[in-house]
Amino acid sequence: MTMDRRNFFGLGAAAALAGVTAARAQPAQNPGASTGPAKLGTKPASNTGERLDARSKEPPAASDAMAAYAVQTRFTDIDAKTLEKAKHRVLDLIGCAIGGAPAEGNAALVAVTADAGGRAEASVIGYPVRGPIAQVAMTNAVISRSYDFEVMTVVVGDQQVASHHSPTTCMTALAYAEHTRASGKDFLSALIVGDDIAARLLAASGLDFYQGWDGAPVYSALAATAIAARFLGMTPLQTRDAFGITVDQVAGTVQNIWDGATNWKLQQGLVARNAVLSANLAKGGWTGLIDPLLAPYGFFSQYTAGCERPALLTEGLGKSFYAEEYFKPYPACAATHATIEAALALVADNKIDTSQVEKIVIGVPERSLSVFVSKPFEARRSPHCDANFSHQFMVANVLLHGSVRQEHYAPEAIRSPAITALIAKSSLEGLRQPGVSAAITVTMRDGRVFRADHKGLPSRNPRVQPTSYAEHVAKFRQQVAFSNYVQPAVADEIIARVARLEEERNMADFVALVTRTHLPQG
């Protein structure tokens, strides 16, 4: 069955995919809804018999507006609520980088960064390594994505769409801010603008998973380019050229998730590195696509199902700032969060001896059975990837441990006999009950049956109960404790300084605090 993501969300199965629903009203009720019959940014027909002219059309209004916005927005344009949310994202991403530093593959990635050499412009989090902005932005973005624990899901008006761009935007901005010794205000301004651009691009189109593209790099690419352009002091025209150069480098497939490969998180960093290259080339005089966004073979036509809501690209630009708002309470693909919470409810209400389990049935909305988190579980060469994106693993893990934590992704934990036995007894089935986003049924050997249903969205979805500041801090401390290389006193200082980040005069000093200590080497 083929199904685009826009219809998937609209059909109510979204709670099982990212635990977040687009919850889109009819187009006429959405901000920036298009009213015409055709979507912009779709490929031109090649069989009309007419001579094809695929040149960008002048003027490229949306691309020009977004390029100007990227480099001309001032800190004073940003409202207090937007600023507060940005600081929460920064704390979340720094925590995810500290906690993510020891994750699978990161030491090898850092070694590649160190071996590449170059100017020591910025610092890797968790390791005693410095390098060029592009390499460090890439490396830190991957590190902070490592446990899939970071803030996600853009909120734009009445829409929520699953997303993963904060590792790229935050770590690109942080690398530049360290190198340029920028103020906290300049760092936050760049981050907020970049996050807003990513959110608008995604909300204007949506991504069809069945096209194979992964939204994490696709929608992060231009956002990171905007951040680079700001720090390089580029003109709007140079920025548009940089956008055009970046479009030629967008990539990232979900095949790595299906195949359980380590590089599921690499593309989060590659777009940061490529954005730096694009900006530097444009600054040096290179030209790019004239209309990066809406050209016949531009961003929307190549990487999305088309720009369904083009007005969202410019409506309220510089006045309304959008970003990711679902702060994950579990280090796992958000598509499993409703399932995790159903399992947590089951173990909270019942004493289940896992050695006596006969059968486990995991119910998810029927349409989500074709999504990668529903693939049969097997621990392959990168067991963390396989476990992170698996309903079966999450349910077995919660039944066994009563939680989902980073330490549960150690290879020996994933391949433990107890987990393996429970997964072997589990299966997935489609749910058709309206409003039920997950259901766990456990049958015991003695015939007893335990069941827990999860209705609606996950507990910390911003539409249900936004994460409190106390919860942000608790999550940060938990990551520090897990990685065990940042002292509690340093963690306290990081928390305090992020809370007043706009007062930082030199972000290099702040980064020096974050990178003061590192994982044991050797």
C-alpha positions as CSV (number, residue, x, y, z in Angstrom):
1,M,0.0,0.0,0.0
2,T,1.3,3.4,-0.9
3,M,0.4,6.3,1.3
4,D,1.7,9.8,1.6
5,R,2.5,11.3,5.0
6,R,0.0,14.1,4.7
7,N,-2.8,11.6,4.4
8,F,-1.3,9.4,7.0
9,F,-1.5,12.1,9.6
10,G,-4.9,13.2,8.5
11,L,-6.3,9.7,8.9
12,G,-5.6,9.7,12.6
13,A,-2.8,7.2,12.7
14,A,-0.2,9.9,13.6
15,A,-0.2,9.1,17.3
16,A,1.6,5.9,16.4
17,L,4.0,7.7,14.1
18,A,5.9,10.2,16.3
19,G,3.1,10.3,18.8
20,V,2.2,13.6,17.2
21,T,-0.5,14.4,14.8
22,A,-0.5,17.0,12.1
23,A,-4.1,17.6,13.2
24,R,-4.6,19.7,10.1
25,A,-7.9,21.5,9.6
26,Q,-9.3,21.9,6.2
27,P,-6.9,24.0,4.1
28,A,-9.1,27.1,4.2
29,Q,-8.9,27.1,8.0
30,N,-5.1,26.8,8.1
31,P,-2.8,29.8,8.2
32,G,-1.4,30.2,4.7
33,A,-3.6,27.6,3.1
34,S,-3.4,27.6,-0.7
35,T,-6.6,28.1,-2.5
36,G,-5.6,27.1,-6.0
37,P,-6.0,23.6,-7.5
38,A,-2.3,23.1,-8.1
39,K,0.5,23.0,-5.6
40,L,3.6,25.1,-6.3
41,G,7.0,23.5,-6.4
42,T,6.0,20.4,-8.3
43,K,7.8,19.0,-11.3
44,P,6.7,20.2,-14.7
45,A,4.9,17.7,-16.9
46,S,7.2,16.3,-19.5
47,N,4.6,14.7,-21.8
48,T,2.4,17.7,-22.7
49,G,3.9,18.1,-26.1
50,E,5.0,21.6,-25.3
51,R,8.6,22.7,-25.2
52,L,9.8,22.6,-21.6
53,D,11.2,25.7,-20.0
54,A,12.5,24.8,-16.6
55,R,14.2,28.1,-15.8
56,S,13.5,29.6,-12.4
57,K,10.8,32.3,-12.7
58,E,11.7,35.9,-11.8
59,P,11.2,37.3,-9.3
60,P,11.6,34.4,-6.8
61,A,9.6,36.1,-4.2
62,A,9.5,33.5,-1.5
63,S,13.1,32.6,-1.8
64,D,14.1,36.3,-1.8
65,A,11.9,37.0,1.2
66,M,13.3,34.1,3.2
67,A,16.9,35.0,2.3
68,A,16.4,38.6,3.4
69,Y,14.7,37.4,6.6
70,A,17.6,35.1,7.4
71,V,20.2,37.8,7.6
72,Q,18.2,40.9,8.5
73,T,16.2,39.9,11.5
74,R,17.3,41.5,14.7
75,F,17.3,40.3,18.3
76,T,14.9,43.1,19.2
77,D,12.4,41.6,16.7
78,I,12.1,38.4,18.9
79,D,9.4,38.2,21.5
80,A,10.1,37.0,25.1
81,K,8.1,33.7,24.7
82,T,10.1,32.7,21.6
83,L,13.3,33.5,23.4
84,E,12.4,31.4,26.4
85,K,11.5,28.4,24.2
86,A,14.8,28.8,22.3
87,K,16.7,28.6,25.5
88,H,14.8,25.5,26.5
89,R,15.9,23.9,23.2
90,V,19.5,24.9,23.8
91,L,19.5,23.2,27.2
92,D,17.9,20.1,25.7
93,L,20.4,19.9,22.9
94,I,23.4,20.5,25.1
95,G,22.1,17.8,27.5
96,C,21.6,15.4,24.5
97,A,25.1,16.1,23.4
98,I,26.6,15.4,26.8
99,G,24.5,12.3,27.2
100,G,25.0,11.3,23.5
101,A,28.8,11.6,23.5
102,P,29.5,7.9,24.5
103,A,26.9,6.5,22.0
104,E,27.7,4.0,19.3
105,G,30.0,5.2,16.6
106,N,30.7,8.6,18.0
107,A,34.3,7.9,19.0
108,A,35.0,6.8,15.4
109,L,33.4,10.0,14.0
110,V,35.4,12.2,16.3
111,A,38.6,10.4,15.3
112,V,37.8,11.2,11.7
113,T,37.2,14.9,12.6
114,A,40.5,15.0,14.5
115,D,42.4,13.3,11.7
116,A,41.0,15.7,9.1
117,G,42.9,18.5,10.9
118,G,42.3,22.1,9.8
119,R,41.9,25.2,11.9
120,A,40.8,24.8,15.5
121,E,37.8,27.0,15.2
122,A,35.2,25.2,17.4
123,S,35.0,22.4,20.0
124,V,33.5,18.9,20.0
125,I,31.3,18.2,22.9
126,G,32.5,15.3,25.0
127,Y,35.9,14.9,23.4
128,P,39.2,16.9,23.6
129,V,39.0,17.8,19.9
130,R,38.8,21.1,18.1
131,G,38.4,21.6,14.3
132,P,36.9,23.7,11.5
133,I,33.4,25.0,12.0
134,A,32.0,22.6,9.3
135,Q,33.5,19.5,10.8
136,V,32.6,20.4,14.4
137,A,29.0,21.4,13.5
138,M,28.6,18.0,11.8
139,T,30.1,16.1,14.6
140,N,28.2,17.8,17.4
141,A,24.9,17.5,15.5
142,V,25.4,13.7,15.2
143,I,26.4,13.4,18.9
144,S,23.3,15.3,20.1
145,R,21.1,13.1,17.9
146,S,22.7,9.9,19.1
147,Y,20.0,8.6,21.4
148,D,17.1,10.2,19.5
149,F,16.3,12.1,22.7
150,E,16.2,15.7,21.5
151,V,13.3,18.1,21.1
152,M,11.3,17.5,17.9
153,T,8.0,18.3,16.1
154,V,7.4,21.7,14.6
155,V,4.3,23.6,15.7
156,V,3.1,26.1,13.1
157,G,-0.3,27.6,13.8
158,D,-2.8,24.7,14.1
159,Q,-0.3,22.2,12.6
160,Q,2.1,19.8,14.3
161,V,4.4,17.9,12.0
162,A,7.1,15.4,13.1
163,S,10.6,16.9,12.6
164,H,14.2,16.5,13.6
165,H,16.2,19.7,12.9
166,S,17.3,21.1,16.2
167,P,20.6,19.1,16.4
168,T,21.6,20.6,13.1
169,T,20.5,24.2,13.8
170,C,21.7,24.4,17.4
171,M,25.1,22.8,16.7
172,T,25.7,24.9,13.6
173,A,24.9,28.1,15.5
174,L,27.0,27.0,18.4
175,A,30.1,26.3,16.3
176,Y,29.9,29.6,14.6
177,A,29.2,31.5,17.8
178,E,32.2,29.9,19.5
179,H,34.5,30.8,16.5
180,T,33.3,34.3,16.1
181,R,33.1,34.9,19.9
182,A,29.5,36.1,19.3
183,S,27.2,37.3,22.0
184,G,24.4,35.2,23.4
185,K,21.9,37.5,21.6
186,D,23.5,36.9,18.2
187,F,23.6,33.1,18.9
188,L,20.0,33.0,19.9
189,S,18.9,35.2,17.0
190,A,20.6,32.9,14.5
191,L,19.1,29.8,16.1
192,I,15.6,31.2,16.2
193,V,15.7,32.3,12.6
194,G,17.1,28.9,11.4
195,D,14.5,27.0,13.4
196,D,11.7,29.1,12.0
197,I,12.8,28.5,8.4
198,A,12.9,24.8,8.9
199,A,9.5,24.8,10.5
200,R,8.0,26.9,7.7
201,L,9.4,24.7,5.0
202,L,8.1,21.5,6.6
203,A,4.6,22.9,7.4
204,A,4.3,24.3,3.9
205,S,4.7,20.8,2.4
206,G,5.1,17.8,4.6
207,L,7.3,14.9,3.7
208,D,6.1,11.6,2.1
209,F,8.1,8.9,3.9
210,Y,7.3,6.6,1.0
211,Q,9.4,8.8,-1.3
212,G,12.3,7.6,0.9
213,W,13.6,11.0,2.1
214,D,14.3,11.5,5.7
215,G,13.0,14.9,6.9
216,A,15.8,15.3,9.4
217,P,18.4,16.4,6.8
218,V,15.9,17.6,4.2
219,Y,14.4,20.4,6.3
220,S,17.5,21.2,8.3
221,A,19.6,22.0,5.3
222,L,18.4,25.4,4.4
223,A,17.9,26.3,8.0
224,A,21.6,25.6,8.7
225,T,22.5,27.6,5.6
226,A,20.6,30.6,6.9
227,I,22.5,30.4,10.2
228,A,25.8,30.3,8.4
229,A,24.8,33.2,6.3
230,R,24.0,35.3,9.3
231,F,27.3,34.7,11.0
232,L,29.2,35.4,7.8
233,G,27.5,38.7,7.4
234,M,26.1,37.8,3.9
235,T,23.8,39.9,1.8
236,P,20.3,38.6,1.0
237,L,21.4,37.8,-2.6
238,Q,24.4,35.9,-1.4
239,T,22.1,34.1,1.0
240,R,19.7,33.1,-1.7
241,D,22.7,31.8,-3.7
242,A,23.8,29.8,-0.7
243,F,20.3,28.3,-0.4
244,G,20.6,27.4,-4.1
245,I,23.9,25.7,-3.6
246,T,22.6,23.8,-0.6
247,V,19.6,22.4,-2.5
248,D,22.1,20.6,-4.7
249,Q,23.5,18.9,-1.6
250,V,20.2,17.8,0.1
251,A,20.1,14.1,0.8
252,G,19.2,11.5,3.3
253,T,17.1,8.3,3.0
254,V,15.1,6.4,5.6
255,Q,16.6,3.1,4.2
256,N,19.3,3.3,6.9
257,I,16.5,2.9,9.5
258,W,14.9,0.0,7.7
259,D,18.4,-1.6,7.5
260,G,19.5,-0.9,11.0
261,A,22.6,1.1,10.0
262,T,24.7,3.4,12.2
263,N,24.4,6.2,9.7
264,W,20.8,6.9,10.6
265,K,22.1,9.8,12.6
266,L,25.0,10.9,10.3
267,Q,22.8,12.8,7.9
268,Q,21.8,15.1,10.8
269,G,25.4,16.4,10.7
270,L,26.2,16.2,7.0
271,V,23.7,18.9,6.2
272,A,25.4,21.2,8.8
273,R,28.8,20.6,7.1
274,N,27.3,21.2,3.7
275,A,25.6,24.4,4.8
276,V,28.9,25.8,5.9
277,L,30.3,24.9,2.5
278,S,27.4,26.5,0.7
279,A,27.6,29.7,2.6
280,N,31.3,30.0,2.1
281,L,31.0,29.5,-1.6
282,A,28.3,32.0,-2.0
283,K,30.2,34.5,0.1
284,G,33.1,33.9,-2.3
285,G,31.0,34.7,-5.4
286,W,29.5,31.4,-6.4
287,T,25.9,31.6,-7.7
288,G,23.2,29.1,-7.0
289,L,19.7,28.3,-8.1
290,I,17.7,31.5,-8.8
291,D,14.6,30.2,-7.0
292,P,15.9,27.5,-4.6
293,L,12.5,26.9,-3.1
294,L,9.9,26.9,-6.0
295,A,11.9,26.4,-9.2
296,P,10.7,23.5,-11.4
297,Y,13.4,21.3,-10.1
298,G,14.0,23.2,-6.8
299,F,13.7,22.2,-3.2
300,F,9.9,21.5,-3.0
301,S,9.6,19.7,-6.4
302,Q,12.6,17.4,-5.7
303,Y,12.3,16.6,-2.0
304,T,8.7,17.0,-1.1
305,A,5.2,16.3,-2.5
306,G,5.0,19.9,-3.4
307,C,4.4,23.2,-1.6
308,E,0.8,22.8,-0.5
309,R,0.7,26.0,1.6
310,P,3.1,28.5,0.0
311,A,1.8,31.4,2.0
312,L,3.3,29.8,5.1
313,L,6.8,30.6,3.8
314,T,6.3,34.3,4.2
315,E,3.2,34.9,6.3
316,G,4.2,36.7,9.5
317,L,7.9,36.3,8.6
318,G,10.0,38.2,11.2
319,K,7.0,38.5,13.5
320,S,5.8,35.0,14.2
321,F,8.6,32.5,15.0
322,Y,8.0,28.7,14.8
323,A,10.1,25.9,16.1
324,E,10.1,22.4,17.6
325,E,8.2,22.0,20.8
326,Y,7.9,18.3,21.7
327,F,10.6,17.6,24.3
328,K,11.0,13.9,24.3
329,P,10.6,12.2,27.7
330,Y,12.1,8.9,26.3
331,P,15.3,8.3,24.3
332,A,13.5,6.6,21.5
333,C,11.9,7.3,18.1
334,A,8.8,9.3,18.9
335,A,6.8,7.0,16.7
336,T,7.0,4.5,19.6
337,H,6.1,6.9,22.4
338,A,2.4,6.1,22.6
339,T,3.4,2.4,22.7
340,I,5.9,3.1,25.4
341,E,3.3,4.9,27.5
342,A,0.8,2.1,27.1
343,A,3.5,-0.4,28.3
344,L,4.4,1.9,31.2
345,A,0.8,2.0,32.3
346,L,0.6,-1.7,32.1
347,V,3.5,-2.3,34.4
348,A,2.4,0.4,36.7
349,D,-1.0,-1.2,37.3
350,N,0.1,-4.8,37.3
351,K,2.8,-7.0,38.7
352,I,4.0,-9.0,35.6
353,D,6.5,-11.8,36.0
354,T,8.2,-11.6,32.6
355,S,9.4,-15.2,32.9
356,Q,5.7,-16.3,32.9
357,V,4.6,-14.3,29.8
358,E,3.0,-16.5,27.1
359,K,2.2,-13.9,24.5
360,I,2.4,-10.1,23.9
361,V,0.2,-8.4,21.3
362,I,1.1,-4.8,20.4
363,G,-1.7,-2.9,18.8
364,V,-0.9,0.2,16.7
365,P,-3.1,2.1,14.3
366,E,-3.5,-0.1,11.2
367,R,-1.9,2.3,8.8
368,S,1.3,2.6,10.8
369,L,2.0,-1.1,10.3
370,S,3.9,-0.1,7.1
371,V,6.2,2.3,9.0
372,F,9.8,1.4,9.9
373,V,9.1,1.1,13.6
374,S,6.7,-1.8,12.9
375,K,9.3,-3.9,11.1
376,P,10.1,-7.3,12.7
377,F,12.8,-6.8,15.4
378,E,16.2,-8.2,14.9
379,A,19.5,-6.9,16.5
380,R,21.8,-6.6,13.5
381,R,25.2,-4.9,13.1
382,S,24.0,-1.7,14.7
383,P,21.7,-3.0,17.4
384,H,21.0,0.5,18.7
385,C,19.4,1.6,15.5
386,D,17.3,-1.6,15.4
387,A,16.1,-1.1,19.0
388,N,15.5,2.7,18.8
389,F,13.1,2.2,15.9
390,S,11.1,-0.8,17.1
391,H,7.7,-1.2,18.9
392,Q,8.6,-4.7,19.8
393,F,11.9,-3.7,21.5
394,M,10.3,-0.9,23.4
395,V,7.5,-3.0,24.8
396,A,9.8,-5.8,25.9
397,N,12.2,-3.3,27.4
398,V,9.5,-1.6,29.5
399,L,8.1,-4.9,30.7
400,L,11.6,-6.0,31.8
401,H,13.0,-2.7,33.1
402,G,9.9,-0.5,33.8
403,S,11.5,2.4,31.8
404,V,13.4,3.4,28.6
405,R,16.9,4.7,29.3
406,Q,20.1,5.2,27.4
407,E,21.8,2.3,29.2
408,H,19.2,-0.1,27.7
409,Y,20.8,0.4,24.3
410,A,24.1,-1.2,25.2
411,P,24.6,-4.1,22.8
412,E,24.6,-6.6,25.6
413,A,21.3,-5.2,26.9
414,I,19.7,-5.3,23.5
415,R,20.8,-8.9,22.9
416,S,20.2,-10.1,26.5
417,P,18.3,-13.5,26.7
418,A,15.5,-11.9,28.7
419,I,14.8,-9.2,26.0
420,T,15.2,-11.7,23.2
421,A,12.7,-14.1,24.8
422,L,10.1,-11.4,25.3
423,I,10.4,-10.1,21.8
424,A,10.1,-13.6,20.4
425,K,6.7,-13.8,22.1
426,S,5.5,-10.4,20.7
427,S,3.6,-9.5,17.6
428,L,1.9,-6.5,16.1
429,E,-1.6,-6.0,15.0
430,G,-3.6,-3.1,13.5
431,L,-6.0,-1.1,15.6
432,R,-9.2,0.3,14.2
433,Q,-10.6,1.9,17.4
434,P,-11.0,5.7,17.0
435,G,-8.7,7.6,19.3
436,V,-6.6,4.6,20.5
437,S,-3.0,5.2,19.6
438,A,-1.5,2.0,21.1
439,A,-2.7,-1.1,23.0
440,I,-0.6,-3.7,24.8
441,T,-2.1,-7.1,25.7
442,V,-0.1,-9.5,27.7
443,T,-1.3,-13.1,28.2
444,M,0.3,-15.1,31.0
445,R,0.9,-18.9,31.1
446,D,-1.7,-19.3,33.7
447,G,-4.3,-17.6,31.4
448,R,-4.5,-14.2,33.0
449,V,-4.6,-11.3,30.5
450,F,-3.4,-7.8,31.2
451,R,-4.2,-4.9,28.8
452,A,-3.5,-1.2,28.6
453,D,-4.7,1.2,26.0
454,H,-3.1,4.6,25.2
455,K,-5.5,7.2,23.8
456,G,-4.5,10.3,21.9
457,L,-1.2,11.9,22.0
458,P,1.8,11.2,24.2
459,S,1.8,12.8,27.7
460,R,4.2,15.6,27.0
461,N,3.0,16.6,23.6
462,P,2.6,20.4,23.7
463,R,-1.2,20.0,23.0
464,V,-1.5,17.7,26.0
465,Q,0.9,19.0,28.6
466,P,4.0,21.0,27.6
467,T,7.2,20.0,29.3
468,S,7.8,22.1,32.4
469,Y,11.1,23.9,33.1
470,A,11.6,21.6,36.0
471,E,11.3,18.6,33.7
472,H,13.8,20.2,31.3
473,V,16.3,20.5,34.1
474,A,15.7,17.0,35.4
475,K,16.2,15.6,31.9
476,F,19.5,17.5,31.6
477,R,20.7,16.2,34.9
478,Q,19.8,12.7,33.9
479,Q,21.9,13.0,30.8
480,V,24.8,14.3,32.8
481,A,24.5,11.4,35.2
482,F,24.4,8.9,32.4
483,S,27.5,10.1,30.6
484,N,29.3,10.7,33.9
485,Y,32.0,13.0,32.8
486,V,30.5,16.4,33.6
487,Q,30.6,17.3,37.3
488,P,27.3,18.3,39.0
489,A,28.7,21.8,39.8
490,V,29.5,22.4,36.1
491,A,26.0,21.1,35.2
492,D,24.5,23.6,37.6
493,E,26.4,26.4,36.0
494,I,25.4,25.3,32.5
495,I,21.8,25.3,33.5
496,A,22.1,28.8,35.1
497,R,23.9,30.3,32.1
498,V,21.5,28.9,29.6
499,A,18.6,30.5,31.5
500,R,20.2,33.9,30.9
501,L,21.9,33.1,27.6
502,E,21.1,36.5,26.1
503,E,23.4,38.0,28.7
504,E,26.5,36.1,27.4
505,R,29.0,38.5,25.9
506,N,31.2,35.8,24.4
507,M,29.8,32.4,23.5
508,A,33.3,31.0,23.3
509,D,33.4,31.3,27.1
510,F,30.1,29.4,27.4
511,V,31.3,26.6,25.0
512,A,34.5,26.4,27.1
513,L,32.3,25.6,30.1
514,V,30.4,22.9,28.2
515,T,33.6,21.3,26.9
516,R,35.7,21.8,30.1
517,T,35.7,18.0,30.7
518,H,35.3,15.1,28.4
519,L,34.9,11.3,28.2
520,P,37.9,9.3,29.3
521,Q,40.2,8.6,26.4
522,G,42.0,5.4,25.5
